[in-house]
Amino acid sequence: MIIDAHCHVWPDAIARKVLANKPVGLDPVHDGTLDGLRRTMDAAGIDLAMTLAVANVARTVQRTNEFVGTVDRSRFIPFGTVHPELPVEENVASLQDNGIVGVKLHPLFQELSLADGRTREILTALAENGIPVIAHVGCGGDHTQNERGASKHLPALVQGIPGLRFIAAHFGGYHDLDAAEEWSVGACVHLETSWPPSLGTLPADRIRSIIRRHGADRVVYGSDWPMTDPATEITAVRSLGLTAEEEAGVLGGNLARLLGIEELVSA
């Protein structure tokens, strides 16, 4: 089974507007809609995908969660949104009311810093309610945005939160693999493999070393759809020179275990 941990989705009309602005300076490869994602998954042989929906401002948290909460659960795993300007209880209630499985944090687009105590308060509440988190970690924006998501904040952010399940996207250091190796590799997180425009642009021997030093059982595949093509990214994972067991874990088994859906992998 292949599970994609990193697929951004929007309502159809909003997807067109968002992608027309070339987020983080990248040209989208696909259309950002749920139907488009389903077609992409079918073509790439992907069984399940985490559908990530992010509210840039507090006032859109509820309607964003209402949207992603309606996805087809046979193919999509809905990851919704929170915002530090809302009370923690309101954030959690919005997720629960809409049947949201997990949360995406995005320091580039939200006024949310990995160094902010409010973010740690949110993570603590999510962990208490059994809600996993995936977060953009690293660069991709201007100086202020990059500082909010800097890898150096990650170890302190996640340390000592009982039950926290945290996925650090982009190996925990987008556009700064040195920082990822210094701060994210070995931290109490799962690392995720996406690296737009493609994981294949990185040296395979270095990535293989990062995966094994962190623990291949704590690394999950993600594409960052629609900014990359998942089939190309799966090929990149398969070109890293991992063992068959390591590769199967990265492509789906590790994430299934993290999300508590192992029975789907063995079915």
N, C-alpha and C positions, 0 to 999 in steps of 0.2 A: 504493500500500500504506500502511495505517495501522498503526503499532506503538505500543502504550501502554507507556511506560517505568516505570509506577508502579502496580502492582496487588498489594495485600497479600492473602495467602491463608493459611488454616489448615486442618487437618483438621476435618471437619464439626462434631464435638462441641465442639472447642476454639473454633471460630469463633463459635459461639453464646455461649459464656461471655465471650470477649474483647469482642465487640461489645455485649453487654448492659451492660458497664461504660462505654460511650461514650468510647472513647479520645480524648484531648485535648479532651474536652468536646463532641465532635461526634456528631450522630445519624447512624448508618450509613444509606446509601441502598440497599445490597444486602447479601447474606448472608455474604460472605467465603469461600465455598467454591469449589472448582475448577469444579464443575458450574455454580454460579451465575455465575462469571466467564465461562465459555464462553457461556452464554445471553446475558449482557450484551454480550459481544463480537459475537456474531452479530447482535443487535439494532442495535448501533451501527456495524456495518461495519468492525470492527477485525480485522485479519488475525493479528497476533501480539501477545502481551503478556508483559512481564517479570513473572514471579511472584516476589514478594519474601517471604521468610520470615526472621524475626528471632528469635534466642534472647536473652531478656533476661538470662539468667545462663549461666555457662560450662557447667554440667552438662547443659544441654539443647541444646548446639550440635550434637552428633552426631545425635540423633534428629530435630532440625529439618531438618538437611541430608538425612537419609534420606527424610523426607517430601517435601521439594520436589524431590529428585532423581528422584522417580517420575513427574513430570508428563508429559503428552503433549507431546512435543517438536515436533509438527506445528503446535501453536497456542501453546505456552507456552515461554518462555525462563527456565530456573530460576536465580534469584539467591538464594543461601543466606546463611549467617551465619558470623561469627567472633566471638571475644570476647577482650579484652585480658588476661584472667586465665589464658588458655591459652597455652602456648608457640606461637610463630609456626609452627613446623613442624607442630604438631598441628592448628592451624587450617587450614593449606594441605592437609594430608593428608585431613582430613574433607571438604573441597570436592572434591578430586580423586577420592577413593574413591567419591563419589556422583555424579560427572559434572556438577558444578555449574558453570554458565557464568560467573556473577558473584557479587558480594557486596553486601548491603545493610547499611549502618551506620546506627544510629538512636540518637543521643545522648540523646533524651528517655527512652527505655526501657532502654537498656543503660548500664552504668557505664563509659561510653566518652566521652572528651572529644576534640574536634578539636584541642585544645592539648596533648595528652598525647604524649610521645615514643613510647609503645608503639603508638599509633595510626599514627604515621608508619612505624614498623618493620613493622607489618602491611601498610600500603600499599606499601611497598618490596618486600616478599615477593610480594604479589599482582601487582604490575607485573612482577616478574621471571618470574612464571609465566603471564603473559598474561591475568590475570583482572581484568576491569573492575569498577568500584565505583560504586554510587549511594548517596548519604548525605543524610539529613535535615540541612538547614542552616537555622538560624534559631530561632525561638521556638516556643511551643505548650505549654509546661509551666510549672513553677515557676522561681524564680530560678536554682537550681542546675542544673536541666535546661537552661534557656535558655543559661546560661553555657557548658555543655559543647558546645552546638551553635552557638555564636555565629559570625556571619559574619566577624568580625574575625580569627578563627583560620584562615580558609580559605587565604589566599595563602601563608602560611608552611608550612602543612600539605602542600600539593601541589607546592611549588616544588622543582625539581631532582631529581625522581624519574623516571629514564629509563623511558619506555614506559608511564607511568601513564595510564590512561583513567578519568577521574573525572567523574561526573555530580552536580552540586549541585542537589538537589531544591528546589522552591519558589523558583526564580530565585536560589537561594543566600541566602535571608533571609526565611523564613516569618514573617508578622506584623510584619515590619520591612523594608519595601521600601527605606527610606532606607539602612539598613545594607547591603542587597543591592547597591544602586547604588554604595556607597562601596567595598565590599570584594570583592564577587563578580563584578560586571560587569568584564570585562577580565582576570580571573584565568585561569590555565591549566586550565580546566575546561569541560565542557558544562553549560549551565543547563537546567533542566527546568521545565515550565510549570504544574504543579499548584499550586492555591491554595484549599484547602477553606475555605468550602463551595463556592466556584466562582471560577474565573478571571474570569468575567464580572462579578464585583464590583469589579474593578480598572479604572482608567481605560484605555481602549484605546490612547489616544495615548501614554501613559506606557509601557505595556508594549511597544508597537511600537518606541518609541525605545530601550528597554532591549535588545530583541532585536537591533536594528540596530547599536547601539554595541558590544554584545558580539560580534556576528557572527552573522547569521541561520543560517549553516551550522554553528554550535556551540550550537544550541538544540534541544531535543527535547520532544515532547509527552508528558505524563504526566497521568493523571487523579487518582491517589490513591484508586483503587477499594479498598474498597467505601464510602468516605466521601463520594464524589461520584458523579454519573452520567456515564460517559464520553461518551455522545452529547451531553450538554449542554456538556461541556468541549471537544469537537471543534467544536461550533458557536461557542463562545467564541473558539477559535483562528481560525476562519474569519471572525470578525467584527472582527479586529484591523486589517484594511486592509493586509495583507502582499501582496507580489506573488505570482503563482501559483507561481513557482519557490521563493520563500521559504517559502510555506505548505506545499508538497509536502515540502520538506526538514524542516521542523519536525514535520510529522505522521508522518514515517516514514523519509525518505531519509537524514537526518543520523544517526539512531540505527542504521540498517542499516549505514552506513559505519563508525560507531564500533565496532559489534559484529562487523564483517567478514562481513556477510551480504547484501552488495549484490546478489548474484545472485538473491536471493528477490524483491527489489524490481523487478528488470528482467524477471523471468520472466513 
